[in-house]
Amino acid sequence: MIYKRSSALFIEAQKVLPGGVNSPVRAFKAVGGDPIFAAEAKGAYVYDADGNKFIEYINSWGPMILGHAYQPVVNAVIDAAKKGTSFGMPTEIETEIAQLAISMVPNVDKIRFVNSGTEACMSAVRLARGFTGREKIIKFSGCYHGHSDSFLIQAGSGAVTFGSPNSPGVTRGTAKDTLLATFNDLENVKEVVSQNSGEIACIILEPVAGNMGCIPPAEGFLEGLRALCDSHGILLVFDEVMTGFRLTAGGVQQSRNCKADIVTYGKVIGGGLPVGAFAARDEIMDHLAPLGAVYQAGTLSGNPLAMAAGFSLLKALNENPSVYDSLAKKTAYLHKGLSEVMHRHSVAHTINREGSMISIHFSEIPVTDFNTATNAAKNGQFNIFFHGMLREGIYLAPSAYETWFLCDALSYDDLDKTIAAADSAAKLLK
Ligand code: HOZ
C-alpha cells in the first residue's frame, strides 16, 4: 500500500499539533511508522487519505457498534444541526435520551451527560467523594479512566503505551489519594481497604478491562468487590465507557449481574459524537448540583447534535437487541480463526474476549492483569503483527494495550479476510 498523502499530511500536522495528533496512541509511535490519515468510513471499512481501504477494528475506539456513518445517526445529526448546533439551554432530546438510557441499564435512576469519558469518570469520583465525605479512591493498575489527574497513576491505554503511566504534572497531593490495587486479585484489594479503613470513597474499575488489552474479570471478582464495598461503606464505580451499551444493552452490570453504585459511559452512548455520562440511583445523583452541593457543569453538555446521535444509536440497539448476540457470535468466530492461525504457526499467544471486545497478547501465560499484559507487550511481537495486518488491509489499534472492537457491519467474509491476513502476519512472528 502507498501512504504518500498520509505521510505528507503527517509532516504538516507535526508543525502545528504536538506529535501531529490530538490523542497520543494515534501517532503510531508505539508500533513504528507514520500514522494513516482517515478520509472517510462506511460500515466496517475505513478509507485513508491515499484511497486505501481497510477492514477495521478500532471503530473509533468503540462507539461505531453498528458501523461507520450509520444512516439513522447521520440523519439525526443533520436534522438537529439544521435547528441550531448549541443553545446552552435545556432541550427535549436530553430528557428523551436520558429516559431511554435509564430504561436500558439496570439500577440507575438519573443520568448526567458530559462531553467525554474522562469527564464522566472525573465527575463520578467527585460525586463519590461528596457523597461519602471521604477522599481516597482505589483504582487498578492498567485500568484507564481518561486523563484526569487522579487516574494517571499506573494508567493503561496511551499512558502506558508511551511510558508515562504516572504522568508528570500530577501533583504528589493528588497522587497520594489514589490507591492502587491489582486487577483480578480480591485479596490485594481487601488488604488496601483494611490499610485505609474508613478513608475510601470509591473503588473504580473497568469491569471488563479494555485498556491493557481486553481482560475479563475472574469468576467472583466483581461480586467480591461488591461485597467488600457494602461492608465498608465504599461506592463501587463501574467505568463502562467501553463496555456500556456494547457488551449488552445494560453493560457489565447486566451481563455479569453485578450492581455498581455509579456507572460511567462514553463511546456508544454518543453514537460517535463527543458524549460521556454518569448515572446512579437517586440517593447518589441528588447530591449533584443544582440539587446538591457537588458541582459539575459544562457549556456543551447535552449538546443537541451529540444527544441526537446518541439517541438514534441507542434507539436502534434497543429495538434490535439481537445485535448483541450477532456481535458475540462474530467475535467468537474471529477468536477461533485467530487461535487456529497462531497454533498453526506455533506462535505463543493468549486471546481474551468478552462480547464484541477481543485482543491478542503474544504470551503463553494467561493475561489477567497489568503485569501479565505488560510482559506480553514487551516482546515486540504485537508491533510486527500490527504491520503485517496493515499490509493485508486490516487496521488494528496501534498499540498492544488496546482492545479490538467489532461492529455488526462486519460480514463473515470480512472476518475470513481478517483471519487470512493473520495467517500471513503470523509468518513474520518468531
Ligand atoms: N485512549 C483511547 C483509547 N483507549 C485513544 C483514543 C483516541 O486516540 O482516539
Boltz pocket constraint, residues with backbone or C-beta under 6 A from the ligand:
constraints:
  - pocket:
      binder: B
      contacts: [[A, 23], [A, 24], [A, 25], [A, 26], [A, 60], [A, 61], [A, 157], [A, 158], [A, 210], [A, 211], [A, 402]]
      max_distance: 6.0
